[in-house]
């Protein structure tokens, strides 16, 4: 299975019940929508993103000079992989199960991929972590190692924070001071079609910041992306997000119960608005055909976790009750169909 498969719309269009992405299903956030509608698109944005970087710096309590605007998380993954290769790094260390773009970018830039390379190994490396992890939604064990590593030395540590705002317990992981952070608010605000992101450099990494800024194309974030990232910092938007986590937690409880009723085995430990389930063994053997049938006949899209290196399971974003009920009906229809063949 290709590394860079993604959830969301496909050749059949937008699924009626799309469990395949981790977007906040309470969205889109109304204040963010309003910001996009008011975006000033007649001129280019400031190519240096001076005001935006300062604003995001205040939001995170860091110097704005440490902010690196990005077209998306995927764009930054490729850009920092290129930077790592230019710095002479020859290895990329990935979580056991992870987003495919980490591996794709590493291969493009000639980095040897390892799943378990010691932090103090002989070769400098680009280390990736995601907290909570995807697809399992668990705490990433690499963070404890990174926190214990006061000085990253020649290594580059990058933490993907895509799901930090969607931790349903409202807690925030301790973030290593020596690591880069990549933030992509579009999932948290239920607007994955808006491509805008940013990274926060560790303190003292200004040379890396300048190199990464130089690697970016002109106006890597458009006017709508700028408006979206500005909206992300608004108190009203953060309040909406907090309220949505409460709703998502309720829907998640119901969705776990539904999956159990269908005979699916839930992988425990998810902290976020998504979960992984394993189908009964008899169904797992024909997962591809069943996924295609659910999509084609019932407008239900699930994410095969094979692209994350986790075979024989599906990832489900938490959706509202109507979509959960549609999934239950479709699964029952599939079982009836199987019984008649």
N, C-alpha and C positions, 0 to 999 in steps of 0.2 A: 504494500500500500504506500502511496506517495507520502512523503513527509509533510508536504505543504497543503494537505487537504484542510478545508475549513467548513464550518457549519454555515447555516443561513440559506439564502435563495440558491436555486440550482436551475437546471435546464427547464424544469417544470414551473419555475417562478417562485413566488413566496408561498411557503407552506402555511396552510390554515392553522396548524398547531405545530409550531417549530420548537421542539425540545433540543435542537442540535446546537444552539448557541448558549452562552452564559450571560446574555444581556438581561438586565433588570426588567422583568416582565411587568412591573408596575409602571414602566415608562411609556412614552417619553416624558421626561421631566418638563413640566409646563414652562418654567422660567428659562430653561435652556432653549426650548423651542422659540420662545419670544425673542431671545437674544439672537438666534439665527435669522429670524425674520427681520430684525432690525440691523443686521450686519451691513456695513458700508462696503459694497462690492465694486464700486465704480473705479477705485484706484487700488494699486498694490498696497499690501500692508508694509509697514516699516521693515526693510530687509534685515535689520539687526534685532527686531522684536524687543526694543529697549523697554517700553512700558510693560509689555506682557511678561518679560523675564523678571522685571522688578516686582510685578504683582504676584506672580507665582512664588517668587522668593519670600515675600511677606507671608503668603499663605502657608508656606512650609517652615517659616522661621529660619531661612538661610539667605545668604547673599545672592541677589539676582544674577550675579556673574557665574554662579554655579548651575544655572538652568540652561539646558540645551533643548530648544524646540525640535520637534520631530513630526514628520508627516503622519506617522502611525507607530505603534510599537514594532510592527514588522519592519518598517523602514529603518528604525533605529537599530533593531537586531542586526540587520545587514550592514549598517554603517559602522557599528562598533566592532563587528567581526572583521570588517575591512581594516579598521584602525588597529585591531589586535595583530593582524597579519603584518601590517606595515611596521608595527613596533617590534616585530621579530618573534612573536608568540607562534607556536606551532601546534598547540593542543587546545581543544575545547572540552570542558568538563560539564556534562549535562546530568540532570536528575534521571533516575531510572525510567520515569514516565514523564514526558514533557511535550510541550508545544513543538510542532514539527519545524517551525522556522529557525529554531536554534540550530538544528542539525543541518538544515538546508544551507543556511548562511555559512556555517563552518565548512561545509564541503566546497561551496563556491570559492571560498578564500583559502582552501588548501590546509585547513586545520584538521589534525587527527582527532577523532571523537573518542572520548572515554566517558564511561559512566561513573567510575569510582577512581579518581586520581587523587592521591594525598595532597593536601594543601601545601605541604613542604616537600613535594616531589622534586625531582631533579630538573624538570623542565617548566619554565613559566607557562601559565595557561590562562585562558579565558573561562571563568567559572560562571555558570548560570544557576539561579535558583528562582523559584516562584512560590510565593507565600500569600494565601493558601495555594497549594499545588493544583495543577490541572493535569489529568482529569479528576483526581481523587478528592481534591478539596482539603487535603490534610496539611498539617504543619510540615514545612520542608526541613529535614534534619540538617541540611547544609548550613542553615542559619546559626545553629549553635556552634558549629565549627568556625564559622566566620566571626562570630562575636568573640570567640576565644583567641582569634588571630588579630593582635593589636595592630600589626603592620602587614598589609598584604604583600609587601615587597614587589617583585616583578610581576605578580599575578594581577589580572583584572577580574574583579568580582562584580557581577551585575544581578541585581534583584528585580525580578518582574513583579510589579505591584498592582497588576491589572485587577486582582480580586481582593486586595486589601479593603476597599470601601464596601465590599459585599460580604464581609465576614458577618454572619447573622448574629453572632454573640456581641457585636458592637465593640469588641476588643481590637487592639492593634498590636501586631507583632513588634518586638524590639528589633529595630533595623540597624545593622552593623554600620558603624561610622565610616569604615574604610570601603564601603561598597557603593556602586552606582545604583540608583533607583530609577525605574522606568514606570511612568504613570500614564494610564490610558482611561480617561474618565468616560469614554463613550459607552462602555459596558455598564458602569454604575448608573448612568443616566438613561439607559434604555435606548441609545441612539447609535448603534454600531455603524450605521452608514456615514456618520461624521468621522472623517479621518484626521485626527489631530492628537498629538501626544507630546510628552516632554520627558527629559531625563534630569536627574539631580546628581551632579558630580560630588564625590567625596571631597572634603576639605583638603586643599593643597594639591588638587589635580588640575590646575588651570592650564597646564601645557596640553593635557588630554582634551580639555574643553575646547581650546583653540583649534586643535587638530580636527576634532569632530565637527566643529562649526565650519571649518574650511572644506570638509568632505561633503557638506550638504549642498544640494542645488539651491539656486536663488529662490526665495519665497517658498521654502519647504512646507510652510503652513499658509494656507490661503486666508482670505478675509473671514470666511465663515468659521474656519478652524480657530482663528484668533478670538472671535466672538464667543465661540463655544468654551474655550479654555478660560476666558475671562469670567464667563458665567459660572464655571466650576468653582470659582473662589467665593461666590456670593453666599451669605448666610442662609438666604431662603432656599437655595439649591441644596445646601448641606442639611437643612432641616427636612426638606422633602425626602432626601436620601435616607435619613435616619428613620423617618416614618415608614418608608418602603421596606426597610429591613424587618420591621415588626410584621408587616403583612406577608413578606416572603417567608419568614420563619413559620407562620401559620400554614401557608400553602405547602411548605416543604414537609411538615409533619403529615399532612394529608396525603401527599404524593408518595412518601415512604410507605405509608399504610397501604396505598393502592398497589404499589409495586409488589409488596409482600403478598397481597391477596391474589395477584396474578401468578404467583409462584416464582417471582424473581428474587435472587439473593442480593441484598444490598451490601456494598462495600462500606463498612463503618468508618466513621471519623471525619466526614466532610464538615467543614466549618462554614461553607459558603452556600450560595444559592444554586447549587448543582450537586449531583450525586452520580455514582456509578452503580449499575446493576448488572448482574449476570443472569442470563436467561436459563431456563431448564436445559439440561444437556441435550435433550432431543431437539430443541429449537436452535441451540447454539450451532449445531452442525449445518444448518441452512440459514444462518443469520443474514447473509447478503441478500438472498431472495426474499426473505421476510421483510427486511428493511425496505427494499424496493417496492414490495406490495403495499406496505403501510403508507408509504409516500404517495404512490400512484393512485391507490384506491380510496384512501381516507385522508389525504392531506396531512399526514403525521410524519414528521421527520425526527429521527433519533440520530445520535452521533456514535458511529462505530469507533471504539477506542483503540482499534488496531493502529491508527496513525500516531497514537501516543506511545506505542510499544506495549499496549495492554490488550492482548487478543481475547476474544470471546466475551466481550462485555459492551455495554452501551453507556454513554453519558447522557444524562437528562438535565437540562436546565429546569428550574422550578417554574411552572406555569400556573395560571389561575384554574379554579375548579372546573370550568367549562371544558378546558383543554384536557384536563385529567380524565374527565368523564368520557370525552371522545376517544382517548387512548384505551380506556377500559372497554368501550364498545367495539373498537376496532380489533383489539386482541381477542375478544370473545368471538367476533366474526371470523377471524383467522382460524381459531380452534374448530369452529363449526365447519369451515371450508376443508380443513385437514381431515375432519372426521368423515367427510363425504367423498374423499378422493382415495 
